């Protein structure tokens, strides 16, 4: 999970993509189109990560109020809550939440969005 923060700060798209599940951000509150597939969801997720990484790298965003909650139910799951604060505009902060699951000893993110 901590690799994500370093990769995001560097704008390392390859590492960020490797840390995602194939259905990254497919689980949203908006209904998915009928023809949506895991591949389409993954492509959308990569675009979102690229945009987020570029924005945070350009603004030199800092992460504040980081909390991690972990539990086991049908597998290992972690919820990471954090606030991004833009260095260019200290008044601009965004609360975000990530969901991670552990698969074969590797943590992979399946959702990242604003709270």
CNS distance restraints for C-alpha pairs under 8 A (distance, minus, plus):
assign (resid   1 and name CA) (resid   5 and name CA) 7.47 0.50 0.50
assign (resid   1 and name CA) (resid 100 and name CA) 7.92 0.50 0.50
assign (resid   1 and name CA) (resid 107 and name CA) 6.56 0.50 0.50
assign (resid   1 and name CA) (resid 108 and name CA) 7.63 0.50 0.50
assign (resid   2 and name CA) (resid   6 and name CA) 6.79 0.50 0.50
assign (resid   3 and name CA) (resid   7 and name CA) 6.01 0.50 0.50
assign (resid   4 and name CA) (resid   8 and name CA) 5.90 0.50 0.50
assign (resid   4 and name CA) (resid  15 and name CA) 7.60 0.50 0.50
assign (resid   4 and name CA) (resid  16 and name CA) 6.19 0.50 0.50
assign (resid   4 and name CA) (resid  19 and name CA) 7.19 0.50 0.50
assign (resid   5 and name CA) (resid   9 and name CA) 6.16 0.50 0.50
assign (resid   6 and name CA) (resid  10 and name CA) 6.33 0.50 0.50
assign (resid   7 and name CA) (resid  11 and name CA) 5.93 0.50 0.50
assign (resid   7 and name CA) (resid  12 and name CA) 4.90 0.50 0.50
assign (resid   7 and name CA) (resid  13 and name CA) 7.46 0.50 0.50
assign (resid   7 and name CA) (resid  15 and name CA) 6.26 0.50 0.50
assign (resid   7 and name CA) (resid  16 and name CA) 6.27 0.50 0.50
assign (resid   8 and name CA) (resid  12 and name CA) 6.16 0.50 0.50
assign (resid   8 and name CA) (resid  13 and name CA) 7.76 0.50 0.50
assign (resid   8 and name CA) (resid  16 and name CA) 6.97 0.50 0.50
assign (resid   8 and name CA) (resid  52 and name CA) 7.91 0.50 0.50
assign (resid   8 and name CA) (resid  53 and name CA) 4.92 0.50 0.50
assign (resid   8 and name CA) (resid  54 and name CA) 7.97 0.50 0.50
assign (resid   8 and name CA) (resid  56 and name CA) 7.16 0.50 0.50
assign (resid   8 and name CA) (resid  57 and name CA) 6.95 0.50 0.50
assign (resid   9 and name CA) (resid  53 and name CA) 6.86 0.50 0.50
assign (resid   9 and name CA) (resid  56 and name CA) 6.60 0.50 0.50
assign (resid   9 and name CA) (resid  57 and name CA) 5.13 0.50 0.50
assign (resid   9 and name CA) (resid  60 and name CA) 7.24 0.50 0.50
assign (resid   9 and name CA) (resid  61 and name CA) 7.95 0.50 0.50
assign (resid  10 and name CA) (resid  53 and name CA) 7.78 0.50 0.50
assign (resid  10 and name CA) (resid  57 and name CA) 6.32 0.50 0.50
assign (resid  11 and name CA) (resid  50 and name CA) 7.60 0.50 0.50
assign (resid  11 and name CA) (resid  53 and name CA) 4.96 0.50 0.50
assign (resid  11 and name CA) (resid  54 and name CA) 5.75 0.50 0.50
assign (resid  11 and name CA) (resid  57 and name CA) 5.95 0.50 0.50
assign (resid  12 and name CA) (resid  16 and name CA) 6.33 0.50 0.50
assign (resid  12 and name CA) (resid  53 and name CA) 7.57 0.50 0.50
assign (resid  13 and name CA) (resid  17 and name CA) 5.99 0.50 0.50
assign (resid  13 and name CA) (resid  49 and name CA) 7.36 0.50 0.50
assign (resid  13 and name CA) (resid  50 and name CA) 6.04 0.50 0.50
assign (resid  13 and name CA) (resid  53 and name CA) 7.45 0.50 0.50
assign (resid  14 and name CA) (resid  18 and name CA) 6.20 0.50 0.50
assign (resid  15 and name CA) (resid  19 and name CA) 6.32 0.50 0.50
assign (resid  16 and name CA) (resid  20 and name CA) 6.84 0.50 0.50
assign (resid  16 and name CA) (resid  49 and name CA) 7.04 0.50 0.50
assign (resid  17 and name CA) (resid  46 and name CA) 6.14 0.50 0.50
assign (resid  17 and name CA) (resid  49 and name CA) 7.55 0.50 0.50
assign (resid  18 and name CA) (resid 108 and name CA) 8.00 0.50 0.50
assign (resid  19 and name CA) (resid 107 and name CA) 7.24 0.50 0.50
assign (resid  19 and name CA) (resid 108 and name CA) 4.85 0.50 0.50
assign (resid  19 and name CA) (resid 109 and name CA) 6.03 0.50 0.50
assign (resid  20 and name CA) (resid  24 and name CA) 5.83 0.50 0.50
assign (resid  20 and name CA) (resid 108 and name CA) 5.07 0.50 0.50
assign (resid  20 and name CA) (resid 109 and name CA) 4.70 0.50 0.50
assign (resid  20 and name CA) (resid 110 and name CA) 5.94 0.50 0.50
assign (resid  21 and name CA) (resid  42 and name CA) 7.85 0.50 0.50
assign (resid  21 and name CA) (resid 108 and name CA) 5.71 0.50 0.50
assign (resid  21 and name CA) (resid 109 and name CA) 5.94 0.50 0.50
assign (resid  21 and name CA) (resid 110 and name CA) 5.28 0.50 0.50
assign (resid  22 and name CA) (resid  38 and name CA) 6.25 0.50 0.50
assign (resid  22 and name CA) (resid  39 and name CA) 7.03 0.50 0.50
assign (resid  22 and name CA) (resid  41 and name CA) 7.61 0.50 0.50
assign (resid  22 and name CA) (resid  42 and name CA) 5.44 0.50 0.50
assign (resid  22 and name CA) (resid 110 and name CA) 7.95 0.50 0.50
assign (resid  23 and name CA) (resid  27 and name CA) 7.90 0.50 0.50
assign (resid  23 and name CA) (resid  38 and name CA) 5.14 0.50 0.50
assign (resid  23 and name CA) (resid  39 and name CA) 7.44 0.50 0.50
assign (resid  23 and name CA) (resid  41 and name CA) 5.68 0.50 0.50
assign (resid  23 and name CA) (resid  42 and name CA) 5.52 0.50 0.50
assign (resid  23 and name CA) (resid 110 and name CA) 6.59 0.50 0.50
assign (resid  24 and name CA) (resid  41 and name CA) 6.52 0.50 0.50
assign (resid  24 and name CA) (resid  42 and name CA) 5.70 0.50 0.50
assign (resid  24 and name CA) (resid  45 and name CA) 5.60 0.50 0.50
assign (resid  24 and name CA) (resid 109 and name CA) 6.92 0.50 0.50
assign (resid  24 and name CA) (resid 110 and name CA) 4.39 0.50 0.50
assign (resid  24 and name CA) (resid 111 and name CA) 5.66 0.50 0.50
assign (resid  25 and name CA) (resid  41 and name CA) 7.01 0.50 0.50
assign (resid  25 and name CA) (resid  42 and name CA) 7.87 0.50 0.50
assign (resid  25 and name CA) (resid  45 and name CA) 6.03 0.50 0.50
assign (resid  25 and name CA) (resid 110 and name CA) 5.90 0.50 0.50
assign (resid  25 and name CA) (resid 111 and name CA) 4.55 0.50 0.50
assign (resid  25 and name CA) (resid 112 and name CA) 6.65 0.50 0.50
assign (resid  26 and name CA) (resid  32 and name CA) 7.87 0.50 0.50
assign (resid  26 and name CA) (resid  38 and name CA) 7.64 0.50 0.50
assign (resid  26 and name CA) (resid  41 and name CA) 5.52 0.50 0.50
assign (resid  26 and name CA) (resid  42 and name CA) 7.85 0.50 0.50
assign (resid  26 and name CA) (resid  45 and name CA) 8.00 0.50 0.50
assign (resid  26 and name CA) (resid 110 and name CA) 7.96 0.50 0.50
assign (resid  26 and name CA) (resid 111 and name CA) 7.68 0.50 0.50
assign (resid  27 and name CA) (resid 111 and name CA) 7.25 0.50 0.50
assign (resid  32 and name CA) (resid  36 and name CA) 6.42 0.50 0.50
assign (resid  36 and name CA) (resid  40 and name CA) 6.10 0.50 0.50
assign (resid  36 and name CA) (resid  41 and name CA) 7.02 0.50 0.50
assign (resid  37 and name CA) (resid  41 and name CA) 6.18 0.50 0.50
assign (resid  38 and name CA) (resid  42 and name CA) 6.04 0.50 0.50
assign (resid  39 and name CA) (resid  43 and name CA) 6.24 0.50 0.50
assign (resid  40 and name CA) (resid  44 and name CA) 6.25 0.50 0.50
assign (resid  41 and name CA) (resid  45 and name CA) 6.08 0.50 0.50
assign (resid  42 and name CA) (resid  46 and name CA) 6.15 0.50 0.50
assign (resid  43 and name CA) (resid  47 and name CA) 6.38 0.50 0.50
assign (resid  44 and name CA) (resid  48 and name CA) 6.27 0.50 0.50
assign (resid  45 and name CA) (resid  49 and name CA) 6.10 0.50 0.50
assign (resid  46 and name CA) (resid  50 and name CA) 6.03 0.50 0.50
assign (resid  47 and name CA) (resid  51 and name CA) 6.21 0.50 0.50
assign (resid  48 and name CA) (resid  52 and name CA) 6.07 0.50 0.50
assign (resid  49 and name CA) (resid  53 and name CA) 5.86 0.50 0.50
assign (resid  50 and name CA) (resid  54 and name CA) 6.11 0.50 0.50
assign (resid  51 and name CA) (resid  55 and name CA) 6.10 0.50 0.50
assign (resid  52 and name CA) (resid  56 and name CA) 6.05 0.50 0.50
assign (resid  53 and name CA) (resid  57 and name CA) 5.90 0.50 0.50
assign (resid  54 and name CA) (resid  58 and name CA) 5.98 0.50 0.50
assign (resid  55 and name CA) (resid  59 and name CA) 6.06 0.50 0.50
assign (resid  56 and name CA) (resid  60 and name CA) 5.57 0.50 0.50
assign (resid  56 and name CA) (resid  61 and name CA) 5.12 0.50 0.50
assign (resid  56 and name CA) (resid  86 and name CA) 7.67 0.50 0.50
assign (resid  57 and name CA) (resid  61 and name CA) 6.86 0.50 0.50
assign (resid  59 and name CA) (resid  86 and name CA) 5.73 0.50 0.50
assign (resid  59 and name CA) (resid  87 and name CA) 5.92 0.50 0.50
assign (resid  59 and name CA) (resid  88 and name CA) 6.02 0.50 0.50
assign (resid  60 and name CA) (resid  86 and name CA) 6.53 0.50 0.50
assign (resid  60 and name CA) (resid  87 and name CA) 5.74 0.50 0.50
assign (resid  60 and name CA) (resid  88 and name CA) 7.80 0.50 0.50
assign (resid  61 and name CA) (resid  84 and name CA) 6.02 0.50 0.50
assign (resid  61 and name CA) (resid  85 and name CA) 5.36 0.50 0.50
assign (resid  61 and name CA) (resid  86 and name CA) 4.40 0.50 0.50
assign (resid  61 and name CA) (resid  87 and name CA) 5.57 0.50 0.50
assign (resid  62 and name CA) (resid  84 and name CA) 5.57 0.50 0.50
assign (resid  62 and name CA) (resid  85 and name CA) 5.19 0.50 0.50
assign (resid  62 and name CA) (resid  86 and name CA) 6.46 0.50 0.50
assign (resid  62 and name CA) (resid  87 and name CA) 7.04 0.50 0.50
assign (resid  63 and name CA) (resid  82 and name CA) 6.41 0.50 0.50
assign (resid  63 and name CA) (resid  83 and name CA) 5.57 0.50 0.50
assign (resid  63 and name CA) (resid  84 and name CA) 4.68 0.50 0.50
assign (resid  63 and name CA) (resid  85 and name CA) 6.34 0.50 0.50
assign (resid  64 and name CA) (resid  82 and name CA) 5.96 0.50 0.50
assign (resid  64 and name CA) (resid  83 and name CA) 5.03 0.50 0.50
assign (resid  64 and name CA) (resid  84 and name CA) 6.27 0.50 0.50
assign (resid  64 and name CA) (resid  85 and name CA) 7.25 0.50 0.50
assign (resid  65 and name CA) (resid  81 and name CA) 7.55 0.50 0.50
assign (resid  65 and name CA) (resid  82 and name CA) 5.37 0.50 0.50
assign (resid  65 and name CA) (resid  83 and name CA) 5.95 0.50 0.50
assign (resid  66 and name CA) (resid  80 and name CA) 6.99 0.50 0.50
assign (resid  66 and name CA) (resid  81 and name CA) 5.63 0.50 0.50
assign (resid  66 and name CA) (resid  82 and name CA) 4.37 0.50 0.50
assign (resid  66 and name CA) (resid  83 and name CA) 7.02 0.50 0.50
assign (resid  67 and name CA) (resid  80 and name CA) 5.67 0.50 0.50
assign (resid  67 and name CA) (resid  81 and name CA) 5.24 0.50 0.50
assign (resid  67 and name CA) (resid  82 and name CA) 6.53 0.50 0.50
assign (resid  68 and name CA) (resid  78 and name CA) 6.64 0.50 0.50
assign (resid  68 and name CA) (resid  79 and name CA) 5.65 0.50 0.50
assign (resid  68 and name CA) (resid  80 and name CA) 4.54 0.50 0.50
assign (resid  68 and name CA) (resid  81 and name CA) 6.53 0.50 0.50
assign (resid  69 and name CA) (resid  78 and name CA) 5.48 0.50 0.50
assign (resid  69 and name CA) (resid  79 and name CA) 5.15 0.50 0.50
assign (resid  69 and name CA) (resid  80 and name CA) 6.55 0.50 0.50
assign (resid  70 and name CA) (resid  76 and name CA) 7.25 0.50 0.50
assign (resid  70 and name CA) (resid  77 and name CA) 5.71 0.50 0.50
assign (resid  70 and name CA) (resid  78 and name CA) 4.24 0.50 0.50
assign (resid  70 and name CA) (resid  79 and name CA) 6.42 0.50 0.50
assign (resid  71 and name CA) (resid  76 and name CA) 6.00 0.50 0.50
assign (resid  71 and name CA) (resid  77 and name CA) 5.64 0.50 0.50
assign (resid  71 and name CA) (resid  78 and name CA) 6.56 0.50 0.50
assign (resid  72 and name CA) (resid  76 and name CA) 4.67 0.50 0.50
assign (resid  72 and name CA) (resid  77 and name CA) 6.29 0.50 0.50
assign (resid  73 and name CA) (resid  77 and name CA) 7.90 0.50 0.50
assign (resid  75 and name CA) (resid 101 and name CA) 7.39 0.50 0.50
assign (resid  75 and name CA) (resid 102 and name CA) 7.04 0.50 0.50
assign (resid  76 and name CA) (resid 101 and name CA) 5.72 0.50 0.50
assign (resid  76 and name CA) (resid 102 and name CA) 5.31 0.50 0.50
assign (resid  77 and name CA) (resid  99 and name CA) 7.20 0.50 0.50
assign (resid  77 and name CA) (resid 100 and name CA) 5.65 0.50 0.50
assign (resid  77 and name CA) (resid 101 and name CA) 4.50 0.50 0.50
assign (resid  77 and name CA) (resid 102 and name CA) 6.47 0.50 0.50
assign (resid  78 and name CA) (resid  99 and name CA) 5.86 0.50 0.50
assign (resid  78 and name CA) (resid 100 and name CA) 5.08 0.50 0.50
assign (resid  78 and name CA) (resid 101 and name CA) 6.37 0.50 0.50
assign (resid  79 and name CA) (resid  97 and name CA) 6.96 0.50 0.50
assign (resid  79 and name CA) (resid  98 and name CA) 5.69 0.50 0.50
assign (resid  79 and name CA) (resid  99 and name CA) 4.74 0.50 0.50
assign (resid  79 and name CA) (resid 100 and name CA) 6.39 0.50 0.50
assign (resid  80 and name CA) (resid  97 and name CA) 5.61 0.50 0.50
assign (resid  80 and name CA) (resid  98 and name CA) 5.04 0.50 0.50
assign (resid  80 and name CA) (resid  99 and name CA) 6.47 0.50 0.50
assign (resid  80 and name CA) (resid 100 and name CA) 7.96 0.50 0.50
assign (resid  81 and name CA) (resid  95 and name CA) 7.43 0.50 0.50
assign (resid  81 and name CA) (resid  96 and name CA) 5.89 0.50 0.50
assign (resid  81 and name CA) (resid  97 and name CA) 4.53 0.50 0.50
assign (resid  81 and name CA) (resid  98 and name CA) 6.51 0.50 0.50
assign (resid  82 and name CA) (resid  95 and name CA) 5.88 0.50 0.50
assign (resid  82 and name CA) (resid  96 and name CA) 5.44 0.50 0.50
assign (resid  82 and name CA) (resid  97 and name CA) 6.41 0.50 0.50
assign (resid  83 and name CA) (resid  93 and name CA) 6.40 0.50 0.50
assign (resid  83 and name CA) (resid  94 and name CA) 5.38 0.50 0.50
assign (resid  83 and name CA) (resid  95 and name CA) 4.32 0.50 0.50
assign (resid  83 and name CA) (resid  96 and name CA) 5.94 0.50 0.50
assign (resid  84 and name CA) (resid  93 and name CA) 5.41 0.50 0.50
assign (resid  84 and name CA) (resid  94 and name CA) 5.26 0.50 0.50
assign (resid  84 and name CA) (resid  95 and name CA) 6.54 0.50 0.50
assign (resid  84 and name CA) (resid  96 and name CA) 7.56 0.50 0.50
assign (resid  85 and name CA) (resid  89 and name CA) 7.74 0.50 0.50
assign (resid  85 and name CA) (resid  90 and name CA) 6.14 0.50 0.50
assign (resid  85 and name CA) (resid  91 and name CA) 7.65 0.50 0.50
assign (resid  85 and name CA) (resid  92 and name CA) 6.02 0.50 0.50
assign (resid  85 and name CA) (resid  93 and name CA) 4.46 0.50 0.50
assign (resid  85 and name CA) (resid  94 and name CA) 6.76 0.50 0.50
assign (resid  86 and name CA) (resid  90 and name CA) 5.66 0.50 0.50
assign (resid  86 and name CA) (resid  91 and name CA) 7.84 0.50 0.50
assign (resid  86 and name CA) (resid  92 and name CA) 5.99 0.50 0.50
assign (resid  86 and name CA) (resid  93 and name CA) 6.56 0.50 0.50
assign (resid  94 and name CA) (resid 114 and name CA) 7.01 0.50 0.50
assign (resid  95 and name CA) (resid 114 and name CA) 5.82 0.50 0.50
assign (resid  95 and name CA) (resid 115 and name CA) 5.57 0.50 0.50
assign (resid  96 and name CA) (resid 112 and name CA) 7.10 0.50 0.50
assign (resid  96 and name CA) (resid 113 and name CA) 5.52 0.50 0.50
assign (resid  96 and name CA) (resid 114 and name CA) 4.23 0.50 0.50
assign (resid  96 and name CA) (resid 115 and name CA) 5.12 0.50 0.50
assign (resid  97 and name CA) (resid 111 and name CA) 7.89 0.50 0.50
assign (resid  97 and name CA) (resid 112 and name CA) 5.69 0.50 0.50
assign (resid  97 and name CA) (resid 113 and name CA) 5.63 0.50 0.50
assign (resid  97 and name CA) (resid 114 and name CA) 6.22 0.50 0.50
assign (resid  97 and name CA) (resid 115 and name CA) 6.17 0.50 0.50
assign (resid  98 and name CA) (resid 109 and name CA) 6.95 0.50 0.50
assign (resid  98 and name CA) (resid 110 and name CA) 7.65 0.50 0.50
assign (resid  98 and name CA) (resid 111 and name CA) 5.40 0.50 0.50
assign (resid  98 and name CA) (resid 112 and name CA) 4.29 0.50 0.50
assign (resid  98 and name CA) (resid 113 and name CA) 6.64 0.50 0.50
assign (resid  99 and name CA) (resid 109 and name CA) 5.77 0.50 0.50
assign (resid  99 and name CA) (resid 110 and name CA) 5.78 0.50 0.50
assign (resid  99 and name CA) (resid 111 and name CA) 5.13 0.50 0.50
assign (resid  99 and name CA) (resid 112 and name CA) 6.61 0.50 0.50
assign (resid 100 and name CA) (resid 107 and name CA) 6.29 0.50 0.50
assign (resid 100 and name CA) (resid 108 and name CA) 5.41 0.50 0.50
assign (resid 100 and name CA) (resid 109 and name CA) 4.19 0.50 0.50
assign (resid 100 and name CA) (resid 110 and name CA) 5.76 0.50 0.50
assign (resid 100 and name CA) (resid 111 and name CA) 7.26 0.50 0.50
assign (resid 101 and name CA) (resid 107 and name CA) 5.62 0.50 0.50
assign (resid 101 and name CA) (resid 108 and name CA) 5.59 0.50 0.50
assign (resid 101 and name CA) (resid 109 and name CA) 6.43 0.50 0.50
assign (resid 101 and name CA) (resid 110 and name CA) 7.18 0.50 0.50
assign (resid 102 and name CA) (resid 106 and name CA) 5.37 0.50 0.50
assign (resid 102 and name CA) (resid 107 and name CA) 4.38 0.50 0.50
assign (resid 102 and name CA) (resid 108 and name CA) 6.30 0.50 0.50
assign (resid 103 and name CA) (resid 107 and name CA) 6.40 0.50 0.50
assign (resid 103 and name CA) (resid 108 and name CA) 7.45 0.50 0.50
